[in-house]
């Protein structure tokens, strides 16, 4: 009889464990068991309300991001157009180099915007485009694109390569986008004359890319919520015009490459440490 009266409680526990809240809580002929089942009914409704509130919050975030992406597309189209017109004029060698870097940067931004549009529309996952990549050249291209900002803040940006082989097979766009987002965040948060270090270590088992800075670092709150879409940081790393997408995009891209991101404190510089690990 006890086993029979316990079965509604067992079924309710199983439904809740499976995140299935569309069920009817049963009843029992034992008063104490029935009291427990009433509590399960209250718990189910409480969980349903919390989930609906979370879903609504996520939908609001998606709507805001969609609006933001569309707002970015308009001036970006203008930048691309003006760049093309400028390329048709007579330029000095130095100006041609600047224009080439500008066009490369706008192309990267356009790809990022298109990725964001795909993410906010909950489209299917971006198809991987795997190719052989030279890590040294890829890192140099990223540094070159970020060099104007690095020079303005007089940042010391040191890169160390520890490679058994510089060639790797992966999606270069996803890795470039992830690294650019992480390094851009580091640039934003370090002070004038600050320091950023990038160490690229690769062996037969895995590829590690470690980005460290001497900025304020990650607080416990940020370590917990850093990968939450639209989370814009707390008092330790805030004050910038961020929309909380940098680490989210980086994490998504790295996971698409089969890797993971780990956040922590830099023992060498005292600030933030972000490590990308991609199995080989």
KOLMIKOL-706201 format. One line per field, with one value per residue (C-alpha): residue in one letter; x, y, z. Coordinates in steps of 0.05 Angstrom, whole numbers. Example, Ala and Ser with C-alpha at 12.3 -4.5 7.8 and 13.67 -1.06 7.14 Angstrom:
<recs>
fiza <- c(A,S)
c1 <- c(246,273)
c2 <- c(-90,-21)
c3 <- c(156,143)
</recs>
This chain:
<recs>
fiza <- c(X,X,X,X,X,X,X,X,X,X,X,X,X,X,X,X,X,X,X,X,X,X,X,X,X,X,X,X,X,X,X,X,X,X,X,X,X,X,X,X,X,X,X,X,X,X,X,X,X,X,X,X,X,X,X,X,X,X,X,X,X,X,X,X,X,X,X,X,X,X,X,X,X,X,X,X,X,X,X,X,X,X,X,X,X,X,X,X,X,X,X,X,X,X,X,X,X,X,X,X,X,X,X,X,X,X,X,X,X,X,X,X,X,X,X,X,X,X,X,X,X,X,X,X,X,X,X,X,X,X,X,X,X,X,X,X,X,X,X,X,X,X,X,X,X,X,X,X,X,X,X,X,X,X,X,X,X,X,X,X,X,X,X,X,X,X,X,X,X,X,X,X,X,X,X,X,X,X,X,X,X,X,X,X,X,X,X,X,X,X,X,X,X,X,X,X,X,X,X,X,X,X,X,X,X,X,X,X,X,X,X,X,X,X,X,X,X,X,X,X,X,X,X,X,X,X,X,X,X,X,X,X,X,X,X,X,X,X,X,X,X,X,X,X,X,X,X,X,X,X,X,X,X,X,X,X,X,X,X,X,X,X,X,X,X,X,X,X,X,X,X,X,X,X,X,X,X,X,X,X)
c1 <- c(0,57,91,25,16,88,81,50,109,159,126,125,199,216,177,212,280,265,244,174,124,64,38,-16,6,-31,-62,-52,-97,-45,-52,22,37,-19,12,77,40,7,76,98,39,61,134,113,75,132,182,136,131,206,219,167,200,268,242,212,277,316,266,274,350,344,299,348,406,368,352,425,451,405,427,500,487,467,530,573,546,565,636,644,618,662,722,708,702,767,803,786,824,899,931,1002,1034,1022,949,939,964,917,859,875,874,810,776,800,772,704,700,712,659,610,622,612,546,521,539,501,440,442,449,392,346,361,381,416,488,539,571,644,694,755,822,897,916,984,978,1035,1004,934,958,999,937,896,951,956,881,883,948,916,881,942,984,934,934,1010,998,1055,1029,1077,1065,1100,1097,1110,1094,1116,1080,1050,999,931,866,805,757,801,743,714,782,799,732,740,811,794,736,778,838,792,762,832,851,789,802,877,900,946,1015,983,1007,975,1008,988,1020,1006,1025,1014,1033,1006,947,920,926,926,919,927,910,930,927,944,875,825,812,749,708,671,606,635,667,598,560,612,584,512,486,481,514,554,600,602,642,708,705,652,646,657,605,597,535,559,571,647,658,592,612,682,654,605,660,710,659,642,716,710,746,730,746,770,770,815,866,934,989,1040,1004,952,893,848,868,829,851,826,838,825,840,883)
c2 <- c(0,47,32,46,113,133,125,194,226,185,205,279,277,244,297,354,322,318,392,370,414,395,341,333,317,255,243,195,163,176,247,259,236,280,340,326,322,390,418,389,424,490,476,459,525,564,533,545,619,625,591,635,697,672,656,726,758,719,739,812,805,774,831,883,848,842,916,933,889,922,991,972,946,1015,1055,994,993,1066,1052,996,1041,1100,1053,1027,1098,1117,1059,1088,1152,1165,1145,1145,1079,1093,1111,1047,1006,1042,1032,958,949,989,945,882,908,926,857,825,869,851,777,788,826,770,719,760,763,688,679,726,693,625,600,534,530,564,513,501,520,478,493,491,553,582,603,653,689,687,718,771,790,799,842,884,898,918,957,1027,1019,987,1047,1098,1067,1054,982,932,871,812,748,682,622,552,509,441,457,524,491,472,449,489,545,608,656,627,627,697,724,692,717,787,792,770,814,874,865,863,927,962,945,956,1027,1071,1038,973,903,845,778,724,656,604,534,473,400,335,334,405,478,529,604,644,718,755,829,874,905,898,824,784,788,727,754,762,694,665,705,724,677,700,736,811,809,874,862,889,944,908,909,959,1031,1013,1015,939,899,835,796,790,729,698,699,675,616,598,600,560,507,502,486,431,470,507,573,580,646,662,708,721,700,737,804,804,818,774,708,675,608,575,500,462,387,363)
c3 <- c(0,17,-50,-86,-51,-64,-140,-152,-115,-155,-221,-200,-182,-249,-289,-253,-262,-337,-338,-358,-322,-365,-320,-268,-198,-171,-104,-46,5,59,88,97,26,0,35,-2,-68,-55,-44,-111,-145,-115,-134,-206,-214,-183,-231,-290,-272,-264,-331,-367,-337,-361,-431,-435,-412,-465,-518,-498,-503,-573,-595,-570,-604,-669,-668,-651,-708,-758,-733,-744,-815,-842,-824,-841,-911,-917,-893,-944,-1000,-982,-978,-1048,-1075,-1040,-1073,-1141,-1126,-1130,-1065,-1038,-1019,-946,-958,-998,-939,-891,-939,-946,-870,-866,-917,-882,-816,-847,-879,-812,-780,-835,-823,-748,-760,-806,-752,-700,-745,-752,-677,-659,-709,-678,-746,-757,-735,-779,-825,-810,-864,-846,-879,-865,-825,-809,-736,-740,-799,-768,-703,-741,-781,-717,-686,-749,-749,-676,-680,-687,-620,-588,-609,-584,-514,-518,-498,-495,-533,-528,-568,-554,-600,-572,-631,-655,-720,-742,-789,-760,-791,-767,-786,-790,-787,-723,-688,-713,-690,-621,-611,-636,-587,-528,-545,-558,-489,-459,-497,-471,-398,-392,-375,-416,-422,-401,-419,-457,-468,-517,-512,-566,-544,-586,-580,-607,-559,-559,-579,-522,-534,-469,-467,-404,-384,-326,-321,-264,-278,-269,-205,-178,-207,-276,-274,-261,-313,-365,-419,-409,-471,-460,-391,-390,-331,-261,-227,-238,-314,-334,-357,-430,-486,-485,-501,-467,-531,-535,-491,-512,-586,-569,-529,-585,-638,-597,-581,-655,-665,-613,-558,-493,-459,-387,-349,-291,-259,-291,-243,-285,-296,-241,-287,-329,-361,-418,-444,-508,-512,-577,-578,-637)
</recs>
